[in-house]
Amino acid sequence: MQNDYDILIVGAGLIGASLALALSQTSLRIALCEAGKERGAEGRAIALTYSSFDFLQKLNIKLPVTPIHTVHVSQRGHLGITKINAAEENVPALGYVVPIHILNTELNKAILSLQNVKIFNPATVNKLTKTNTSWQVELPNENFTATLVIAADGSHSSLRELQNIKTETRDYGQSALVTNVTLARSHQNIAYERFVEKSVIAMLPQEGLCSTLVWTAPHLQIEELLKLDDKTLLQKVQDNFGYRLGKLLSLGKRHCHPLKFIYAQEQIQPGFILLGNAAHTIHPVAAQGFNLGLSAVKCLAKLISEAKDLNDYSLLQEYARLSHEQQQKIIRFTDRLTTWFARDFLPINLARSGGLMMLDIISPLKHRLAKQLMGIN
């Protein structure tokens, strides 16, 4: 007996919607369930790698993006800096910045027009029951069957919990303060990453005279910053970041996010896949989280499109093999950055400064880092 759907995707956020769109040219029947919760992304931005932007373009998602032409990495109080330029890498941009709510809106507009996708929103999966060839899916007001279930329902995945999948969880001991900053002069499409004592300040260029500030620091430090009025907080940002962007004029609405590492110990089961933050939630220090998820979407969509049988477990094993390799590479990269720059000790500070200077002058190392940041293997 034919199942009602070939694939059930749970979570219509950035990752779930991207996967549905990537599979839209197949003949697969897809159910897309979204709990309909408020995402609170207004005012926040996301940095897309060169590779991610290229993938979204191939999905015909047109976005008002701000290109990143240069990435500037420095450490306050030390001379060493590294600059990575798009021109040196022979690409139009190293990456692109887009407001999250716009990306989410464009993806959701695109999936509404898909003929092979049925959207259930709001809808929560109450129960999943596995049979030999399908899943029995129970929603509050409807039941159906699906061959393959893909959980893309975020860091606190309810489907991961339903399947009793354990996670490795580690508190980074940090929170991220996110807000938009109005500038007195052009950012010249430069993204800054500035290491300050035990914290990191990132500035991502946005349209016009605006950059997005992402300040990651120990929880207590972020709590103290959040207590400040706008004028005092703006001066704190100016004092710690410096004047590479000139005078900072004002701050937008503030957002705060405690940072945790979450890694699912099983990312596949027969007929079941965890995807995106449901599979892995990592530190935002190098803006790799969403891009890692989108890389997995690209890989999975290709494997599914070429598959003859969605019940073939070797399909899931091949996906797990390919995605695990990429995940471990990115996790090692972000963990090293987080650990290396979290230490405030003079010999280490000097070593970091020297390391940034060496990286800037040794072309092969800089090109390798550039490819990492662009999402190019």
TAMOJO-V337946 format. One record per backbone hydrogen bond with DSSP energy under -1.0 kcal/mol. CO is the residue of the C=O (numbers start at 1). NH is the residue of the N-H. Records with the same first field share a line. If there is no record, write none. Layout:
BEGIN
CO: NH + NH
END
This chain:
BEGIN
5: 147
6: 148
7: 31
8: 150
9: 33
10: 152
13: 17
14: 18
15: 19
16: 20
17: 21
18: 22
19: 23
21: 24
23: 26
29: 6 + 7
30: 118
31: 9
32: 120
33: 11
34: 123
41: 44
44: 100
46: 98
48: 96
49: 53
50: 54
51: 55
52: 56
53: 57
54: 58
56: 61
57: 60
63: 65
66: 97
68: 94
69: 86
70: 191
71: 84
72: 193
73: 82
74: 195
75: 78
82: 73
84: 71
86: 91
87: 90
94: 50
95: 68
96: 48
97: 66
98: 46
99: 103
100: 104
101: 105
102: 106
103: 107
104: 108
105: 109
106: 110
107: 111
108: 112
111: 114
116: 30
118: 32
120: 34
127: 138
129: 136
134: 131
135: 146
136: 129
137: 144
138: 126 + 127
142: 139
144: 137
145: 5
146: 135
148: 8
149: 273
150: 10
151: 275
154: 157
157: 161
158: 162
159: 163
160: 165
161: 164
166: 265
168: 263
170: 261
173: 219
174: 259
175: 217
176: 257
177: 215
178: 255
179: 213
180: 252
181: 211
182: 249
187: 190
189: 69 + 70
191: 72
192: 203
193: 74
194: 201
195: 76
196: 199
199: 196
200: 216
201: 194
202: 214
203: 192
204: 212
208: 210
209: 183
210: 206
211: 181
212: 204
213: 179
214: 202
215: 177
216: 200
217: 175
218: 222
219: 223
220: 224
221: 225
222: 226
225: 228
229: 233
230: 234
231: 235
232: 236
233: 237
234: 238
235: 239
236: 240
237: 241
238: 242
243: 246
247: 184
250: 182
255: 178
257: 176
259: 172
261: 170
262: 281
263: 168
267: 274
269: 272
271: 149
272: 269
273: 151
275: 278
276: 279 + 280
279: 264
281: 262
284: 287
288: 292
289: 293
290: 294
291: 295
292: 296
293: 297
294: 298
295: 299
296: 300
297: 301
298: 302
299: 303
300: 304
301: 305
302: 306
309: 312
312: 315
313: 317
314: 318
315: 319
316: 320
317: 321
318: 322
319: 323
320: 324
321: 325
322: 326
323: 327
324: 328
325: 329
326: 330
327: 331
328: 332
329: 333
330: 334
331: 335
332: 336
333: 337
334: 338
335: 339
336: 340
337: 341
345: 349
346: 350
347: 351
348: 352
349: 353
350: 354
351: 355
352: 356
353: 357
354: 358
355: 359
356: 360
357: 361
358: 362
361: 363
362: 366
363: 367
364: 368
365: 369
366: 370
367: 371
368: 372
369: 373
370: 374
371: 376
374: 51
END
